Amino acid sequence: MTLLEDAIRRLWKAEDDLKAVKGQLRQALRERDQLRQEAAQARAAEAEMERMLLRGLPSD
């Protein structure tokens, strides 16, 4: 194998590795967005529960 062939093979491998990492990054970003949505929903539900509880308390 010549130096050029070796360099080309390493370049192809690096490109494949980069594609894999980009795929993992896209998946991680999708998961992050999903978790952010879930957190926002949880905060909204918590705020609603707190409002309901406060409405049930006797006022002074």
ABEGO torsion letter per residue (X at the ends): XBAAAAAAAAAAAAAAAAAAAAAAAAAAAAAAAAAAAAAAAAAAAAAAAAAAAAAABBBX
